[in-house]
Amino acid sequence: MPRLSSSSPASPALTLSRLRPGQKGLITALEGKDSRTLHKLMAMGILPGMTIKVVQNSPSWVVQLGYTQLTFDNQIAGAIQIHVTP
C-alpha cells in the first residue's frame, strides 16, 4: 500500500473521514490503495504537514487548506491520516 508521511505527533492519527464539520487537523500521512490515490492527493496540494479543516462531510467532502476549498469523496477522505488539533 503506497504511503507518504511526515514525522508523526505522539498521539495516534485518525483518518479525515472521522472528523465532523468545523474540526481541523494536521495531515500526518497519505495512504492509498494504489499510487493513483496518492498522485491525486498531491495534485490537489494535499501533503503531510499541512493543516486541513472540514467544512462539510455530506454528500461529499469539502475541506479547507489555507484559502483554498477542495471537494472529494469518502475514499479520498479515508486516505488522509491526521492528528486532530484544537
HELIX and SHEET records of a PDB file:
HELIX    1   1 LEU A   16  ARG A   18  5                                   3    
HELIX    2   2 SER A   35  ALA A   43  1                                   9    
HELIX    3   3 ASN A   74  GLY A   78  1                                   5    
SHEET    1   A 5 ARG A   3  SER A   5  0                                        
SHEET    2   A 5 LYS A  24  GLU A  31 -1                                        
SHEET    3   A 5 THR A  51  GLN A  56 -1                                        
SHEET    4   A 5 TRP A  61  LEU A  65 -1                                        
SHEET    5   A 5 THR A  68  PHE A  72 -1                                        
SHEET    1   B 4 ARG A   3  SER A   5  0                                        
SHEET    2   B 4 LYS A  24  GLU A  31 -1                                        
SHEET    3   B 4 ILE A  80  THR A  85 -1                                        
SHEET    4   B 4 LEU A  14  THR A  15 -1                                        
END                                                                             
